[in-house]
Amino acid sequence: MTKKVMLKNYRKSILLAVIFMAVLFFVFPSAAFAEDIQSSKIFTGSMKLLEDVGRALIIAAPIAGVPIIAYFWFRRGAADEMDQKGWNKRIVVALISVLGVELTGVIISVVMYYYV
């Protein structure tokens, strides 16, 4: 995509988010304008959503990563010497990605534990 198309898509996304928030505030004013922020439905719902995202990342990362790494390992075993280097890099990238997603899930879960 060109920069012009990407910028146009970015602007559309921002406009859509602003319209969504405006509709949310007008349709559900009690949820948006509670007495305090901790008792608002938006805040409590967002906290629950983040907790669930943290748990889901912790569970989904190994489930998705192990088959991918196994596939790369299988392909590495069937490759010649030159191709093995490429598959080794893919295995390392996949391992680092799985660990990164796991760490992100753990950080989200720990932070949410202290706020709840």
Residue pairs with C-beta under 8 A, 6 or more apart in sequence:
1 9
24 31
24 32
24 42
25 32
25 33
28 41
30 41
31 40
31 41
31 42
32 40
32 42
33 40
34 40
34 41
34 43
37 43
38 44
47 112
47 115
47 116
50 108
50 112
51 108
51 109
51 112
51 116
53 105
53 108
54 105
54 106
54 107
54 108
54 109
54 112
55 105
55 109
56 105
57 101
57 102
57 104
57 105
57 108
58 102
58 105
58 106
58 109
60 101
61 98
61 101
61 102
61 105
62 98
62 102
64 98
65 94
65 95
65 97
65 98
65 101
66 98
68 94
69 91
69 94
69 95
69 98
72 87
72 90
72 91
72 94
73 87
73 91
75 87
76 83
76 84
76 87
76 88
76 91
79 86
79 87
